[in-house]
Amino acid sequence: MAGAPDREAPPARSAFARFVPLATRWSDNDAFGHLNNVVYYALFDSAVNAILIEAGLLDPTTSPVVGLVVESNCRFFASLTYPEPAEVGVAVEHLGRSSVRYSLAVFRAGAPSAVAAGGYTHVYVDRATNRPVPIPEGHRALMEKLRVA
C-alpha cells in the first residue's frame, strides 16, 4: 500500500539467548483454526518460568520473592496451529534493580524467524507484602547470561 510504513520484520533466532520447546494443545486453537492470540502470552510466561524453575530459582508455590508481570506486548507475523510444536526464544532486554524486561518470540520448531514477538516486564516482589524488592543475586546472574549483544 502506497505511503504505508514498512512493517517490522519478525526477529531471527540470533536475537535470543535461549530457546524453550513447548507443545501446543488442542484447546489452543480458536474458531479461526489457529492458536488464539492469548496463547502466545501463555507461551511467553511458560518459557520464562521454565528457565527459572530449571535453574532452581523459582518454586511457584513457596518462593518468598517472585516476579510479577506488569507489562506485556505481542506482534503477530504468522499463525501456528495445533499440533505444531513451538519454541520460545528468550533474551533479557533490560535489567534494573527490581525489574527485568524480557524480549520473547514464538517460533515454529526449528524455523529461522518468529511467528510472534513481544515481551514483558517482571517486577520482583516479596510474596507476603507484594512490595518491590531487589532482584535476588541468583536470578540476576542467570539474567546476565540471557542478554544478547
Secondary structure, 3 states (H helix, E strand, C coil): CCCCCCCCCCCEHHHCCEEEEECCCHHHECCCCCECHHHHHHHHHHHHHHHHHHCCCCCCCCCCEEEEEEEEEEEECCCCCCCCCEEEEEEEEEECCCEEEEEEEEEECCCCECCEEEEEEEEEEECCCCCECCCCHHHHHHHHHCECC
